[in-house]
Amino acid sequence: AQSVTQPDIHITVSEGASLELRCNYSYGATPYLFWYVQSPGQGLQLLLKYFSGDTLVQGIKGFEAEFKRSQSSFNLRKPSVHWSDAAEYFCAHHSGGGADGLTFGKGTHLIIQP
Amino acid sequence: NAGVTQTPKFQVLKTGQSMTLQCAQDMNHNSMYWYRQDPGMGLRLIYYSASEGTTDKGEVPNGYNVSRLNKREFSLRLESAAPSQTSVYFCASSSKWQETQYFGPGTRLLVL
């Protein structure tokens, strides 16, 4: 069965510091990978996605992520966080095997310290 | 262009009551999805519809039914609500399964 692991439930970062959120997936074939962000009481907004090609992908709000097949990872990064980045972040993947939905990780709650 | 809309935003039910959650998209997408979000669990797929006229079970379909009314609308029905169905429900759509899914704002459901 497909699974997505986000090992960090909570992460606290100082404003202006760099950020890396970890994501590992378990599926043999190249997956379709996504990072979504959810602000409190809101729906999910796509930050970026990887389907194929360049393994470093750029997204909105200054985020980027790197796909590493050898590590089955798709970590999200941002060089300098802002207080408005405080939110819940979800990694998700689609196996590419058919018309079914996404498999989500359990999320990482990002706290920004002033 | 409203994207994906969901009604209602909030609902309180008593155990055994029924209700239908409505979802509509105006992006001419083929595929639509229903997820539930529980604390510490991420989002889990309940049902999906790859195209108009088709529906399939996801990871957690028990206790739910769906109807793909037309290309725009995809409803989720709870026939006899249980406290375990207390959750936040999200509808999503995509042009095809390989593409980005766009999410609605969610319906917060409390079953007493």
Interface residues (C-beta under 8 A of the other chain):
Chain A: V4 I9 Y32 F34 Y36 Q42 G43 L44 Q45 L46 K49 F51 F90 A92 H94 G96 G98 A99 D100 G101 L102 T103 F104 G105 K106 G107
Chain B: V4 S31 Y33 Y35 G40 M41 G42 L43 R44 L45 Y48 A50 S51 D56 G58 F90 A92 K96 W97 Q98 T100 Q101 Y102 F103 G104 P105 G106
